[in-house]
């Protein structure tokens, strides 16, 4: 079973070492050296708090890719990739402050790997104003697909609406006719609720009730009572939150005697959710937007595992695989960006990718088309 406390500690130590090294080099050689030898990317993610496994694991995978490119190829276009990664604890106010600071640094060429819907939401107006690429957010919220409003957003993963469609098809096949929703009390929760409601309706299912929980908490008693004490008992409960909250709800619902099924979006985080449930995934279906991180028969997964081992990582999981895949997309965009590299040329480089096959994982980009992947897999009862 994964030990995320140890993984988090290792990633945070690595982040601090890299940040210190960047500052020392910049101080010793001056801005001209940094401009000539560094491709700086900005990032804000949960590296602490109840949702830290999502941010630390995502950026462990991304770091594995960037370090491999720096080590084997000397970086991109003669410059090494560095990431200014800042902790927001999955709290929007901190994300906004981080984003403002990152955008104030003219060396930052793109923003990458933000974790969450409410955190990404506060960054988007700043991104639009700065006209900078915003790539690989760990969220499938519909706002990221609003190309006319946010034309510099580049998605890697499938949307929550596509995840919900696949989950509700599976629920229908499981015999579910009525469902309720436990949702986080923020924009992510509302996005998931709307996706579940619409997908359920399309499958001829009825949504009975919805109840909210606070972000970054395991206090789920009120939501549980509201859903289980409704006039009719649901056949299933659709969960829209991160792993800690989802695990607490599932455990207490089972303890209260609920015999139905659970369905959840990929944001919950497969491996930390498994750990929080003690491995008991019976009756739970979770959407996945990347392949099985253990399946090295796929070239993209084999490459990911090799890159992770090279940095001393022995833990392979869906979250770090997604970070690795997103980093691969960014690297390809940087390679195709015209010199002199700028925020505008990085956007053009990403749009020029067209059909991109990373080895068993296909994405597509073009002018005005930044969807990336539509891949959705379902993990049922702990096994694919």
Secondary structure, DSSP 8 states (H G I E B T S, - for coil): ---HHHHHHHHHHHHHHHHHHHHHHHHHH-HHHHHHHEEEEEEEE--SSTTHHHHHHHHHHHHHHHHHHHHHH-SBTTBEEEEEEEE-TT-HHHHHHHHHHHHH-TTEEEEE--BSHHHHHHHHHHHHHHT-EEE--B---GGGG-TTT-TTEE--S--HHHHHHHHHHHHHHTT--EEEEEEESSHHHHHHHHHHHHHHHHTT-EEEEEEEE-TT----HHHHHHHHTSSS--SEEEEES-HHHHHHHHHHHHHTT--SEEEE-GGG-HHHHHHHTTT--TTEEEEESS--TT-TTSHHHHHHHHHHHHTT-----HHHHHHHHHHHHHHHHHHHS-SS--HHHHHHHHHTTEEEESSS-EEEEETTEEEE----EEEETTB-
